[in-house]
């Protein structure tokens, strides 16, 4: 009888429903799990891909991101800053997640679209990074600015 040790666990947009019966040739680390995605699709995912964070959706997240990448900024420092901001707040597997998403900091829905973020913040100036004016506030218009490293240090919260 397979161990149900992942049943019910959430990995990004996926919730593990049950283990897929193992074929005789499969090793334990190759076990697959039937997962339900938040979008409604069902997918099989290997244990290792769930545990290391490589698979967190049925592919719908990737399709959403690709559909939004029409702006030509994918490799720009502004886009990288935006992508990291979202990851800090939404990816529980990141080391810095406890200081952001783990304490309730979110990115406003409007800024989940890069073009909206770019329209509000403009291009990232060289040697600056995004800073929340109210450190306990969210990433949203009115609470964010481009700041120097010195401004960032002066705006740190007491841990």
DSSP file (Angstrom, degrees, kcal/mol; ACC not computed):
  #  RESIDUE AA STRUCTURE BP1 BP2  ACC     N-H-->O    O-->H-N    N-H-->O    O-->H-N    TCO  KAPPA ALPHA  PHI   PSI    X-CA   Y-CA   Z-CA
    1    1 A X              0   0    0      0, 0.0     3,-0.1     0, 0.0     2,-0.0   0.000 360.0 360.0 360.0 123.4    0.0    0.0    0.0
    2    2 A X        -     0   0    0      1,-0.1     2,-0.3    17,-0.1    17,-0.1  -0.309 360.0-107.9 -65.7 147.1    1.6    3.3   -1.0
    3    3 A X        -     0   0    0      1,-0.1     3,-0.3     2,-0.0     2,-0.2  -0.586  18.1-148.9 -74.0 131.8    2.2    5.9    1.6
    4    4 A X    >   +     0   0    0     -2,-0.3     3,-0.8     1,-0.2    -1,-0.1  -0.102  52.2 134.1 -89.7  38.2   -0.2    8.9    1.4
    5    5 A X  T 3  S+     0   0    0      1,-0.3    -1,-0.2    -2,-0.2    -2,-0.0   0.662  73.6  39.5 -70.1 -14.7    2.4   11.3    2.8
    6    6 A X  T >  S+     0   0    0     -3,-0.3     3,-2.3     2,-0.1    10,-0.3   0.551  83.7 125.2-104.4  -9.9    1.7   14.0    0.2
    7    7 A X  T <  S+     0   0    0     -3,-0.8    10,-0.2     1,-0.3     3,-0.1  -0.226  81.6   9.6 -53.9 130.8   -2.1   13.7    0.0
    8    8 A X  T 3  S+     0   0    0      8,-3.0    -1,-0.3     1,-0.3     2,-0.1   0.283  95.1 131.9  85.8 -11.1   -3.7   17.0    0.7
    9    9 A X    <   -     0   0    0     -3,-2.3     7,-2.6     6,-0.1     2,-0.4  -0.473  50.9-134.1 -77.9 147.3   -0.5   19.0    0.5
   10   10 A X  E     -A   15   0A   0      5,-0.2     2,-0.4    -2,-0.1     5,-0.2  -0.853  19.8-177.7-103.3 135.6   -0.4   22.2   -1.6
   11   11 A X  E >   -A   14   0A   0      3,-3.1     3,-2.2    -2,-0.4     2,-0.4  -0.876  66.3 -61.5-129.7  96.2    2.4   23.0   -3.9
   12   12 A X  T 3  S-     0   0    0     -2,-0.4    45,-0.2     1,-0.3    44,-0.1  -0.513 123.2 -11.2  64.5-118.2    1.8   26.4   -5.5
   13   13 A X  T 3  S+     0   0    0     43,-3.5    25,-1.4    -2,-0.4     2,-0.3   0.442 122.2  91.9 -90.8  -1.5   -1.4   26.0   -7.5
   14   14 A X  E <   -AB  11  37A   0     -3,-2.2    -3,-3.1    42,-0.4     2,-0.4  -0.754  53.2-166.5-101.5 141.1   -1.5   22.2   -7.1
   15   15 A X  E     -AB  10  36A   0     21,-2.2    21,-2.7    -2,-0.3     2,-0.4  -0.996  27.7-123.8-120.5 127.4   -3.1   20.1   -4.3
   16   16 A X  E     + B   0  35A   0     -7,-2.6    -8,-3.0    -2,-0.4    19,-0.2  -0.548  31.0 175.6 -73.3 126.2   -2.1   16.5   -4.1
   17   17 A X  E     -     0   0A   0     17,-3.2     2,-0.3     1,-0.4    18,-0.2   0.857  58.2 -30.2 -97.0 -48.2   -5.2   14.2   -4.4
   18   18 A X  E     - B   0  34A   0     16,-1.4    16,-3.4   -11,-0.1    -1,-0.4  -0.985  63.2 -90.7-166.2 162.6   -3.7   10.7   -4.5
   19   19 A X  E     - B   0  33A   0     -2,-0.3     2,-0.3    14,-0.2    14,-0.3  -0.627  39.0-125.2 -81.6 138.6   -0.7    8.7   -5.4
   20   20 A X        -     0   0    0     12,-2.9    12,-0.5    -2,-0.3    -1,-0.0  -0.671  41.7 -93.8 -79.5 134.9   -0.7    7.2   -8.9
   21   21 A X        -     0   0    0     -2,-0.3     2,-0.3     1,-0.1    -1,-0.1  -0.223  47.1-117.0 -52.6 136.0   -0.2    3.4   -8.7
   22   22 A X        -     0   0    0      1,-0.1     2,-0.2    -3,-0.1    -1,-0.1  -0.536  17.3-132.0 -81.8 136.7    3.5    2.6   -9.2
   23   23 A X    >   -     0   0    0     -2,-0.3     3,-1.4     1,-0.1    -1,-0.1  -0.529  27.2-112.4 -79.6 155.6    4.8    0.6  -12.1
   24   24 A X  T 3  S+     0   0    0      1,-0.3    -1,-0.1    -2,-0.2    -2,-0.0   0.818 115.9  53.0 -59.8 -32.2    7.2   -2.2  -11.2
   25   25 A X  T 3  S+     0   0    0      2,-0.0    -1,-0.3     0, 0.0     2,-0.2   0.598  88.7 101.9 -82.2 -10.7   10.1   -0.4  -13.0
   26   26 A X    <   -     0   0    0     -3,-1.4     2,-0.2     2,-0.0     5,-0.0  -0.510  63.9-140.3 -80.1 140.6    9.7    2.9  -11.0
   27   27 A X    >   -     0   0    0     -2,-0.2     3,-1.3     1,-0.1     4,-0.2  -0.523  32.6-102.9 -86.1 164.6   11.9    3.8   -8.1
   28   28 A X  G >  S+     0   0    0      1,-0.3     3,-1.8     2,-0.2    19,-0.2   0.884 122.2  54.9 -56.5 -41.7   10.3    5.5   -5.1
   29   29 A X  G 3  S+     0   0    0      1,-0.3    19,-0.9    18,-0.1    -1,-0.3   0.683 102.2  59.4 -69.3 -15.0   11.6    8.9   -6.1
   30   30 A X  G <  S+     0   0    0     -3,-1.3    -1,-0.3    17,-0.1    -2,-0.2   0.372  77.0 132.5 -90.8   4.2    9.9    8.5   -9.4
   31   31 A X    <   -     0   0    0     -3,-1.8    16,-2.4    -4,-0.2     2,-0.3  -0.211  47.3-142.5 -56.8 146.1    6.5    8.1   -7.8
   32   32 A X  E     - C   0  46A   0    -12,-0.5   -12,-2.9    14,-0.2     2,-0.4  -0.856   9.1-154.6-115.4 151.4    3.7   10.2   -9.4
   33   33 A X  E     -BC  19  45A   0     12,-2.4    12,-2.1    -2,-0.3     2,-0.6  -0.960  18.3-127.3-125.1 138.7    0.9   12.0   -7.8
   34   34 A X  E     -BC  18  44A   0    -16,-3.4   -17,-3.2    -2,-0.4   -16,-1.4  -0.770  38.3-173.4 -82.5 122.3   -2.5   13.0   -9.1
   35   35 A X  E     -BC  16  43A   0      8,-3.2     8,-2.3    -2,-0.6     2,-0.5  -0.927  21.8-140.3-123.2 143.8   -2.8   16.7   -8.4
   36   36 A X  E     -BC  15  42A   0    -21,-2.7   -21,-2.2    -2,-0.4     2,-0.2  -0.892  20.3-145.2-100.3 129.2   -5.7   19.1   -8.9
   37   37 A X  E >   -B   14   0A   0      4,-3.1     3,-2.2    -2,-0.5   -23,-0.2  -0.616  22.9-117.0 -90.6 152.9   -4.7   22.6  -10.1
   38   38 A X  T 3  S+     0   0    0    -25,-1.4    -1,-0.1     1,-0.3   -24,-0.1   0.756 116.0  61.8 -58.3 -24.6   -6.5   25.7   -9.0
   39   39 A X  T 3  S-     0   0    0    -26,-0.1    -1,-0.3     2,-0.1    18,-0.0   0.581 122.9-104.6 -80.1  -8.6   -7.6   26.2  -12.6
   40   40 A X  S <  S+     0   0    0     -3,-2.2    -2,-0.1     1,-0.4     2,-0.1   0.270  78.8 124.8 108.1 -11.7   -9.5   22.9  -12.5
   41   41 A X        -     0   0    0     -5,-0.1    -4,-3.1     1,-0.0     2,-0.4  -0.451  51.9-136.3 -82.0 155.9   -7.2   20.6  -14.5
   42   42 A X  E     +C   36   0A   0     -6,-0.2     2,-0.3    -2,-0.1    -6,-0.2  -0.914  27.4 174.2-109.3 138.9   -5.8   17.3  -13.2
   43   43 A X  E     -C   35   0A   0     -8,-2.3    -8,-3.2    -2,-0.4     2,-0.5  -0.972  30.8-125.3-141.4 155.4   -2.1   16.4  -13.8
   44   44 A X  E     -C   34   0A   0     -2,-0.3     2,-0.4   -10,-0.2   -10,-0.2  -0.886  32.9-179.0 -98.3 132.6    0.4   13.7  -12.8
   45   45 A X  E     -C   33   0A   0    -12,-2.1   -12,-2.4    -2,-0.5     2,-0.1  -0.998  26.0-118.7-135.9 137.3    3.5   15.1  -11.1
   46   46 A X  E  >  -C   32   0A   0     -2,-0.4     4,-1.6   -14,-0.2     3,-0.4  -0.405  27.1-116.9 -72.5 150.1    6.6   13.2   -9.8
   47   47 A X  H  > S+     0   0    0    -16,-2.4     4,-2.8     1,-0.2     3,-0.3   0.902 113.1  52.6 -51.5 -49.3    7.5   13.5   -6.2
   48   48 A X  H  > S+     0   0    0    -19,-0.9     4,-2.3     1,-0.2     6,-0.3   0.857 106.1  53.1 -60.6 -37.3   10.8   15.2   -6.8
   49   49 A X  H  4>S+     0   0    0     -3,-0.4     6,-2.0     2,-0.2     5,-0.6   0.839 112.7  44.8 -69.7 -31.9    9.2   17.9   -9.0
   50   50 A X  H ><5S+     0   0    0     -4,-1.6     3,-1.0    -3,-0.3    -2,-0.2   0.945 114.9  47.4 -71.8 -49.3    6.7   18.7   -6.2
   51   51 A X  H 3<5S+     0   0    0     -4,-2.8    -2,-0.2     1,-0.2    -3,-0.2   0.829 114.4  44.8 -65.6 -33.5    9.3   18.7   -3.4
   52   52 A X  T 3<5S-     0   0    0     -4,-2.3    -1,-0.2    -5,-0.2    -2,-0.2   0.478 110.5-117.6 -92.5   0.9   11.9   20.9   -5.2
   53   53 A X  T < 5S+     0   0    0     -3,-1.0    -3,-0.2    -4,-0.3    -4,-0.1   0.527  77.4 125.6  82.9   4.9    9.3   23.4   -6.4
   54   54 A X  S   <S+     0   0    0     -5,-0.6     2,-0.5    -6,-0.3    -4,-0.2   0.826  73.7  43.0 -67.4 -30.3    9.9   22.8  -10.1
   55   55 A X        +     0   0    0     -6,-2.0    -1,-0.2     1,-0.1    -2,-0.2  -0.960  56.9 148.1-121.3 117.6    6.2   22.1  -10.7
   56   56 A X        +     0   0    0     -2,-0.5   -43,-3.5     1,-0.1   -42,-0.4   0.315  68.2  21.1-128.8   4.0    3.6   24.3   -9.1
   57   57 A X  S    S-     0   0    0    -44,-0.2    -1,-0.1   -45,-0.2   -43,-0.1  -0.947  83.4 -99.0-156.7 176.1    0.8   24.3  -11.6
   58   58 A X  S    S-     0   0    0     -2,-0.3   -14,-0.1   -45,-0.1   -16,-0.1   0.524  83.5 -79.5 -76.6  -5.1   -0.6   22.2  -14.5
   59   59 A X  S  > S+     0   0    0      0, 0.0     4,-2.2     0, 0.0     5,-0.2   0.204 108.7 112.1 120.0  -8.7    1.2   24.7  -16.8
   60   60 A X  H  > S+     0   0    0      1,-0.2     4,-2.3     2,-0.2     5,-0.2   0.866  74.6  54.7 -65.2 -35.7   -1.5   27.4  -16.6
   61   61 A X  H  > S+     0   0    0      2,-0.2     4,-2.5     1,-0.2    -1,-0.2   0.940 108.8  47.9 -63.4 -45.8    0.9   29.7  -14.7
   62   62 A X  H  > S+     0   0    0      1,-0.2     4,-2.9     2,-0.2     5,-0.2   0.915 111.1  51.1 -60.4 -43.2    3.4   29.5  -17.5
   63   63 A X  H  X S+     0   0    0     -4,-2.2     4,-2.2     1,-0.2    -1,-0.2   0.891 109.9  50.3 -62.4 -38.8    0.8   30.1  -20.1
   64   64 A X  H  X S+     0   0    0     -4,-2.3     4,-1.1     2,-0.2    -2,-0.2   0.929 112.7  46.1 -63.8 -44.8   -0.4   33.2  -18.2
   65   65 A X  H >X S+     0   0    0     -4,-2.5     4,-0.9     1,-0.2     3,-0.6   0.933 113.0  49.2 -64.4 -46.1    3.1   34.5  -18.0
   66   66 A X  H >< S+     0   0    0     -4,-2.9     3,-0.7     1,-0.3    -1,-0.2   0.890 108.2  54.1 -61.5 -38.9    3.9   33.8  -21.6
   67   67 A X  H 3< S+     0   0    0     -4,-2.2    -1,-0.3     1,-0.2    -2,-0.2   0.764 109.7  48.9 -67.5 -22.7    0.6   35.5  -22.7
   68   68 A X  H << S+     0   0    0     -4,-1.1     2,-2.0    -3,-0.6     3,-0.4   0.625  86.8  90.9 -89.2 -13.8    1.7   38.6  -20.7
   69   69 A X    <<  +     0   0    0     -4,-0.9    -1,-0.2    -3,-0.7    -4,-0.0  -0.482  48.4 107.8 -87.3  72.4    5.2   38.8  -22.2
   70   70 A X        +     0   0    0     -2,-2.0    -1,-0.2     1,-0.0    -2,-0.1   0.264  55.3  84.6-119.8   4.2    4.4   41.0  -25.2
   71   71 A X  S    S-     0   0    0     -3,-0.4    -2,-0.1     1,-0.0    -1,-0.0   0.576  90.3-128.1 -91.4 -11.4    6.1   44.1  -23.8
   72   72 A X  S    S+     0   0    0      1,-0.1     3,-0.2     4,-0.0    -3,-0.1   0.649  82.6 103.7  74.9  14.3    9.7   43.4  -24.9
   73   73 A X    >   +     0   0    0      1,-0.1     3,-2.6     2,-0.1     6,-0.5   0.282  33.4 120.6-108.4   9.2   11.1   43.9  -21.4
   74   74 A X  T 3  S+     0   0    0      1,-0.3    -1,-0.1     5,-0.1    -5,-0.0   0.779  84.5  33.9 -50.8 -35.1   11.6   40.3  -20.4
   75   75 A X  T 3  S+     0   0    0     -3,-0.2    -1,-0.3     4,-0.1    -2,-0.1   0.354  94.6 113.6-102.4   5.9   15.4   40.7  -19.9
   76   76 A X  S <> S-     0   0    0     -3,-2.6     4,-2.3     1,-0.1     5,-0.2  -0.371  76.8-119.4 -76.3 157.2   15.3   44.2  -18.6
   77   77 A X  H  > S+     0   0    0      1,-0.2     4,-2.2     2,-0.2     5,-0.1   0.809 115.0  57.4 -65.4 -28.7   16.2   45.1  -15.0
   78   78 A X  H  > S+     0   0    0      2,-0.2     4,-2.3     1,-0.2    -1,-0.2   0.927 108.1  45.2 -66.3 -44.7   12.7   46.4  -14.5
   79   79 A X  H  > S+     0   0    0     -6,-0.5     4,-3.0     2,-0.2     5,-0.2   0.912 112.5  50.9 -65.3 -43.1   11.2   43.1  -15.5
   80   80 A X  H  X S+     0   0    0     -4,-2.3     4,-2.4     2,-0.2    -1,-0.2   0.912 110.8  49.4 -61.5 -42.4   13.6   41.1  -13.3
   81   81 A X  H  X S+     0   0    0     -4,-2.2     4,-2.2     2,-0.2    -1,-0.2   0.927 112.5  47.8 -60.7 -46.1   12.8   43.4  -10.4
   82   82 A X  H  X S+     0   0    0     -4,-2.3     4,-2.1     2,-0.2    -2,-0.2   0.928 112.0  48.9 -61.1 -47.1    9.0   42.9  -11.0
   83   83 A X  H  X S+     0   0    0     -4,-3.0     4,-2.3     1,-0.2    -1,-0.2   0.905 112.3  48.3 -62.5 -41.9    9.4   39.1  -11.3
   84   84 A X  H  X S+     0   0    0     -4,-2.4     4,-2.7     2,-0.2    -1,-0.2   0.876 107.6  55.9 -66.0 -37.5   11.5   38.9   -8.1
   85   85 A X  H  X S+     0   0    0     -4,-2.2     4,-1.3     2,-0.2    -2,-0.2   0.934 110.4  45.0 -58.9 -46.7    8.9   41.1   -6.2
   86   86 A X  H  X S+     0   0    0     -4,-2.1     4,-1.8     1,-0.2     5,-0.3   0.917 112.7  50.8 -65.0 -43.5    6.2   38.6   -7.1
   87   87 A X  H  X S+     0   0    0     -4,-2.3     4,-2.5     1,-0.2     7,-0.2   0.906 105.6  55.6 -62.5 -42.1    8.3   35.6   -6.2
   88   88 A X  H  < S+     0   0    0     -4,-2.7    13,-1.6     1,-0.2    14,-0.3   0.854 116.8  37.5 -57.2 -34.2    9.2   37.0   -2.8
   89   89 A X  H  < S+     0   0    0     -4,-1.3    -1,-0.2    -3,-0.3    -2,-0.2   0.695 129.1  27.5 -92.6 -20.4    5.5   37.4   -2.0
   90   90 A X  H  < S+     0   0    0     -4,-1.8     2,-0.9    -3,-0.1    -3,-0.2   0.622  97.6  80.1-120.7 -17.0    4.1   34.2   -3.6
   91   91 A X    ><  -     0   0    0     -4,-2.5     3,-2.0    -5,-0.3     6,-0.2  -0.799  51.3-171.4-102.8  99.4    6.7   31.5   -3.7
   92   92 A X  T 3  S+     0   0    0     -2,-0.9    -1,-0.1     1,-0.3     6,-0.1   0.588  81.6  66.8 -66.2  -9.4    6.9   29.8   -0.3
   93   93 A X  T 3  S+     0   0    0    -40,-0.1    -1,-0.3     4,-0.1     2,-0.2   0.551  78.5 101.2 -88.1  -7.9   10.0   27.9   -1.3
   94   94 A X  S X  S-     0   0    0     -3,-2.0     3,-1.1    -7,-0.2     4,-0.4  -0.508  76.9-130.1 -76.0 145.9   12.1   31.0   -1.6
   95   95 A X  T 3  S+     0   0    0      1,-0.2     3,-0.4    -2,-0.2     4,-0.1   0.824 108.6  48.3 -64.8 -31.3   14.5   31.8    1.3
   96   96 A X  T >  S+     0   0    0      1,-0.2     3,-1.0     2,-0.1     4,-0.4   0.450  82.7  97.9 -90.2   0.7   13.2   35.4    1.6
   97   97 A X  G X >S+     0   0    0     -3,-1.1     5,-3.1     1,-0.2     3,-1.9   0.884  74.3  61.3 -56.4 -42.4    9.5   34.4    1.5
   98   98 A X  G 3 5S+     0   0    0     -3,-0.4    -1,-0.2    -4,-0.4    -2,-0.1   0.816 104.2  50.7 -56.8 -28.8    9.2   34.5    5.3
   99   99 A X  G < 5S+     0   0    0     -3,-1.0    -1,-0.3    -4,-0.1    -2,-0.2   0.524 128.3  16.3 -85.2  -5.5   10.1   38.2    5.2
  100  100 A X  T X >S+     0   0    0     -3,-1.9     5,-2.2    -4,-0.4     3,-1.6   0.405 136.6  16.2-128.1 -95.0    7.5   39.0    2.5
  101  101 A X  G > 5S+     0   0    0    -13,-1.6     3,-1.6     1,-0.3    -3,-0.2   0.840 121.0  63.5 -57.0 -34.2    4.6   36.7    1.7
  102  102 A X  G 3 <S+     0   0    0     -5,-3.1    -1,-0.3   -14,-0.3    -4,-0.2   0.714 106.8  42.6 -65.6 -20.9    5.1   34.8    4.9
  103  103 A X  G < 5S-     0   0    0     -3,-1.6    -1,-0.3    -6,-0.4    -2,-0.2   0.183 129.4 -91.9-111.4  17.2    4.3   37.9    6.9
  104  104 A X  T < 5S+     0   0    0     -3,-1.6     2,-0.4     1,-0.3    -3,-0.2   0.488  74.1 146.3  95.8   3.6    1.3   38.9    4.7
  105  105 A X      < +     0   0    0     -5,-2.2    -1,-0.3   -17,-0.1     2,-0.3  -0.605  25.6 179.8 -74.6 130.1    3.0   41.2    2.2
  106  106 A X        -     0   0    0     -2,-0.4    33,-2.7   -16,-0.0     2,-0.5  -0.824  32.4-118.3-125.6 165.8    1.3   40.9   -1.2
  107  107 A X  B     -d  139   0B   0     -2,-0.3    33,-0.2    31,-0.2     5,-0.1  -0.918  44.5-109.4 -99.1 129.6    1.5   42.4   -4.6
  108  108 A X    >   -     0   0    0     31,-2.7     3,-0.9    -2,-0.5     4,-0.4  -0.212  25.9-113.7 -59.2 151.2   -1.7   44.2   -5.6
  109  109 A X  G >  S+     0   0    0      1,-0.3     3,-1.4     2,-0.2     4,-0.3   0.858 114.9  59.3 -55.6 -39.2   -3.7   42.4   -8.2
  110  110 A X  G >  S+     0   0    0      1,-0.3     3,-1.0     2,-0.2     6,-0.3   0.861 102.8  52.9 -59.5 -37.0   -3.2   45.2  -10.7
  111  111 A X  G <  S+     0   0    0     -3,-0.9    -1,-0.3     1,-0.3    -2,-0.2   0.446  82.5  85.2 -84.1  -0.2    0.6   44.7  -10.5
  112  112 A X  G <  S+     0   0    0     -3,-1.4     2,-0.6    -4,-0.4    -1,-0.3   0.663  83.3  71.5 -70.9 -13.2    0.5   41.0  -11.3
  113  113 A X  S X> S-     0   0    0     -3,-1.0     4,-1.8    -4,-0.3     3,-0.8  -0.922  82.5-147.1-100.3 118.9    0.4   42.3  -14.9
  114  114 A X  H 3> S+     0   0    0     -2,-0.6     4,-3.0     1,-0.3     5,-0.2   0.867  95.1  58.4 -56.3 -40.5    3.9   43.7  -15.8
  115  115 A X  H 3> S+     0   0    0      1,-0.2     4,-2.1     2,-0.2    -1,-0.3   0.860 106.2  48.9 -62.3 -35.1    2.6   46.4  -18.1
  116  116 A X  H <> S+     0   0    0     -3,-0.8     4,-2.0    -6,-0.3    -1,-0.2   0.914 111.7  49.5 -67.4 -42.8    0.5   47.9  -15.2
  117  117 A X  H  X S+     0   0    0     -4,-1.8     4,-3.0    -7,-0.2     5,-0.4   0.936 112.0  48.3 -59.4 -46.8    3.5   47.8  -12.9
  118  118 A X  H  X S+     0   0    0     -4,-3.0     4,-2.4     1,-0.2    -1,-0.2   0.885 109.3  52.8 -62.5 -40.3    5.6   49.5  -15.6
  119  119 A X  H  < S+     0   0    0     -4,-2.1    -1,-0.2    -5,-0.2    -2,-0.2   0.881 116.6  39.4 -63.9 -37.4    3.0   52.2  -16.2
  120  120 A X  H  < S+     0   0    0     -4,-2.0    -2,-0.2    -5,-0.1    -1,-0.2   0.891 129.6  26.3 -78.7 -41.2    2.8   53.0  -12.5
  121  121 A X  H  < S-     0   0    0     -4,-3.0    -3,-0.2    -5,-0.2    -2,-0.2   0.713  92.4-148.1 -99.2 -23.1    6.5   52.8  -11.6
  122  122 A X     <  -     0   0    0     -4,-2.4    -1,-0.1    -5,-0.4    -2,-0.1  -0.151  49.7 -27.0  74.9 179.1    8.3   53.5  -14.9
  123  123 A X  S    S-     0   0    0      1,-0.1     2,-0.4    -4,-0.1    -5,-0.0  -0.341  74.6-103.1 -65.1 145.1   11.7   52.0  -15.8
  124  124 A X        -     0   0    0      1,-0.1   -46,-0.1    -2,-0.0   -47,-0.1  -0.565  37.5-128.4 -69.7 120.8   13.9   51.0  -13.0
  125  125 A X    >   -     0   0    0     -2,-0.4     3,-1.4     1,-0.1    22,-0.1  -0.399  35.1 -90.0 -68.0 149.7   16.7   53.6  -12.6
  126  126 A X  T 3  S+     0   0    0      1,-0.3    -1,-0.1    -2,-0.1     3,-0.1  -0.317 110.8  14.7 -60.4 140.6   20.2   52.3  -12.6
  127  127 A X  T 3  S+     0   0    0      1,-0.2    22,-0.4    -3,-0.1     2,-0.3   0.690 108.6 103.4  67.2  22.3   21.6   51.4   -9.1
  128  128 A X    <   -     0   0    0     -3,-1.4     2,-0.3    20,-0.1    -1,-0.2  -0.889  48.2-167.4-128.0 162.2   18.1   51.5   -7.6
  129  129 A X  E     -E  147   0C   0     18,-2.4    18,-3.0    -2,-0.3     2,-0.2  -0.915  37.2 -79.7-141.5 168.7   15.6   48.9   -6.5
  130  130 A X  E     -E  146   0C   0     -2,-0.3     2,-0.4    16,-0.2    16,-0.2  -0.485  47.3-174.1 -75.0 140.8   11.9   48.8   -5.5
  131  131 A X  E     -E  145   0C   0     14,-2.3    14,-1.9    -2,-0.2     2,-0.6  -0.998  23.3-134.3-137.5 136.1   11.2   49.9   -1.9
  132  132 A X  E     -E  144   0C   0     -2,-0.4    12,-0.3    12,-0.2     3,-0.1  -0.827  11.5-152.0 -89.7 124.0    8.0   49.9    0.1
  133  133 A X  S    S+     0   0    0     10,-2.7     2,-0.8    -2,-0.6    -1,-0.2   0.936  94.4  43.7 -62.0 -48.6    7.6   53.2    1.8
  134  134 A X  S >  S-     0   0    0      9,-0.4     3,-2.4     4,-0.2    -1,-0.2  -0.893  83.1-154.6 -96.1 109.0    5.5   51.6    4.6
  135  135 A X  T 3  S+     0   0    0     -2,-0.8    -1,-0.1     1,-0.3    22,-0.1   0.706  94.0  49.4 -60.7 -21.5    7.5   48.4    5.3
  136  136 A X  T 3  S+     0   0    0     -3,-0.1    -1,-0.3     2,-0.0     2,-0.1   0.448  99.3  90.7 -94.7  -1.1    4.4   46.6    6.6
  137  137 A X  S <  S-     0   0    0     -3,-2.4     2,-0.1     1,-0.1    -5,-0.1  -0.339  79.6-100.7 -89.3 173.5    2.4   47.7    3.5
  138  138 A X        -     0   0    0    -33,-0.1     2,-1.0    -2,-0.1   -31,-0.2  -0.316  38.0 -91.6 -87.7 169.6    1.9   45.9    0.3
  139  139 A X  B    S+d  107   0B   0    -33,-2.7   -31,-2.7    -2,-0.1     2,-0.3  -0.773  79.1 122.2 -80.2 106.1    3.5   46.3   -3.1
  140  140 A X  S >  S-     0   0    0     -2,-1.0     3,-2.1   -33,-0.2     4,-0.4  -0.980  70.4 -70.0-161.4 160.2    1.0   48.7   -4.6
  141  141 A X  T 3  S+     0   0    0     -2,-0.3     4,-0.1     1,-0.3   -20,-0.0  -0.299 119.5  26.8 -56.8 140.9    0.8   52.2   -6.2
  142  142 A X  T 3  S+     0   0    0      2,-0.3    -1,-0.3     1,-0.0    -3,-0.0   0.177 116.8  62.7  91.3 -18.3    1.4   54.9   -3.5
  143  143 A X  S <  S+     0   0    0     -3,-2.1   -10,-2.7   -10,-0.1    -9,-0.4   0.335  92.9  70.4-117.7   5.4    3.5   52.6   -1.3
  144  144 A X  E     +E  132   0C   0     -4,-0.4    -2,-0.3   -12,-0.3     2,-0.3  -0.916  48.4 162.8-127.5 152.1    6.4   51.9   -3.6
  145  145 A X  E     -E  131   0C   0    -14,-1.9   -14,-2.3    -2,-0.3     2,-0.5  -0.961  44.5 -99.3-152.3 163.1    9.3   53.9   -5.0
  146  146 A X  E     -E  130   0C   0     -2,-0.3     2,-0.3   -16,-0.2   -16,-0.2  -0.822  52.4-176.7 -86.1 129.1   12.6   53.4   -6.7
  147  147 A X  E     -E  129   0C   0    -18,-3.0   -18,-2.4    -2,-0.5     2,-0.1  -0.925  25.7-119.6-133.2 152.5   15.3   53.7   -3.9
  148  148 A X     >  -     0   0    0     -2,-0.3     4,-2.3   -20,-0.2     5,-0.1  -0.325  40.6-101.9 -77.5 168.7   19.0   53.7   -3.5
  149  149 A X  H  > S+     0   0    0    -22,-0.4     4,-2.5     1,-0.2     5,-0.2   0.880 124.5  53.2 -60.0 -38.4   20.7   51.2   -1.3
  150  150 A X  H  > S+     0   0    0      2,-0.2     4,-2.0     1,-0.2    -1,-0.2   0.912 108.5  48.3 -64.3 -42.8   21.1   53.8    1.4
  151  151 A X  H  > S+     0   0    0      2,-0.2     4,-0.9     1,-0.2    -1,-0.2   0.894 110.9  52.2 -63.6 -38.6   17.4   54.7    1.3
  152  152 A X  H >< S+     0   0    0     -4,-2.3     3,-0.9     1,-0.2    -2,-0.2   0.938 108.9  49.3 -62.2 -47.1   16.6   50.9    1.5
  153  153 A X  H >< S+     0   0    0     -4,-2.5     3,-1.1     1,-0.3    -1,-0.2   0.885 109.8  51.7 -60.6 -38.6   18.9   50.5    4.6
  154  154 A X  H 3< S+     0   0    0     -4,-2.0    -1,-0.3     1,-0.2    -2,-0.2   0.675 108.5  53.2 -71.8 -16.6   17.3   53.5    6.3
  155  155 A X  T << S+     0   0    0     -3,-0.9    -1,-0.2    -4,-0.9    -2,-0.2   0.104  79.5 129.4-107.4  21.2   13.8   52.0    5.7
  156  156 A X    <   -     0   0    0     -3,-1.1     2,-0.2     1,-0.1   -21,-0.1  -0.437  55.1-123.7 -76.9 150.3   14.4   48.6    7.2
  157  157 A X        -     0   0    0     -2,-0.1     2,-0.6   -22,-0.1    -1,-0.1  -0.562  26.6-105.4 -87.1 157.1   12.0   47.2    9.8
  158  158 A X              0   0    0     -2,-0.2    -1,-0.0     1,-0.1     0, 0.0  -0.754 360.0 360.0 -80.9 121.1   13.0   46.1   13.2
  159  159 A X              0   0    0     -2,-0.6    -1,-0.1     0, 0.0    -2,-0.0   0.475 360.0 360.0 -65.0 360.0   13.0   42.3   13.0
